[in-house]
Amino acid sequence: MTSIAHVASIALGAQRRLHVLSCAERQLRGQGQLSTAAAHGISAYRAVERSSLDVCAENLANLAPANDGAFTPTPEPELA
């Protein structure tokens, strides 16, 4: 059974790797060293990490209880 903490940990790792990728790409571009091959490699790796985030989002949605309208919160009465 997958836990919410486990899925969140995987999502956090993917998000961190995406951030590192973005920083590296920006640095290479700023130095004029971003080749076409490197750009394609970064793009492919970014797609894998985004796919991982999509799967995590789907798993989290399946683990969290859905609000199917069965519970409708009522406003608290004002205290006088």
N, C-alpha and C positions, 0 to 999 in steps of 0.2 A: 504494500500500500504506500502510495506517495503522500508525503505530508506537505502542507502549505510551506513550511520552513524550507524543505528540500527544494521545492520548485522555485521559491523566492531566491534561494542561494544560487541556483543555476542561472536565473534571470539576472541577478546582480553581477555575476561573473561575465555574462555575455555583454551587459551594458558597460562594464569596465573595459572589456576588450575593444568594444566599439569606440570608446573614448580614446584609448591608446592609439588605435588605428587612425582616428581623426587627427590626433596631435601629430603623429608621424607623417601623415600625408601633408598636413599643413607645413610642417618643417621642411620636408623634401621639396614641396612646391616653392616655398620661400627661398630656398637655396638654388632653385633651378635644376634640381636633380631628380625630378619625378619623371621617369621614363614611361613610355607607353606600356611596356611590359609590367612595370611596377604598379601603374595605375590599374591595369586589368587584374593583377593579383590582389591588390587591396580591395577592388570592387567585388571580386569573388569571395574573399574572406568576409567582407562586410555582409554579403548576402547570406552566408552561412550563419553568422551571428544574429542577423535579423530574423532568420527562420527559427533559430533557437528561441528567440524572444516570443515569436508568434506561438510556438508550441507551448511555452511556459504560460502565456496568457490564456490559451485554450485550457490547459490543465488547471490553472487557478480558477477559471470560470466553472469548471466541472466540480472542483472541490468546495467552492463557496456555495452556501445554500442560496437558492434563487428566491427572489421576492416575487411570488406569483400572485400577489394581491390578496392572499389569504389573511395577511396581517396588515391592518391599516392603523397606524399610530393615531391616537386621539390626543388632541392638545390638552396640556395640563391646565386645570382651572387656575385662574389668577388668585393669588393669595391676597386677602384684604388686610 
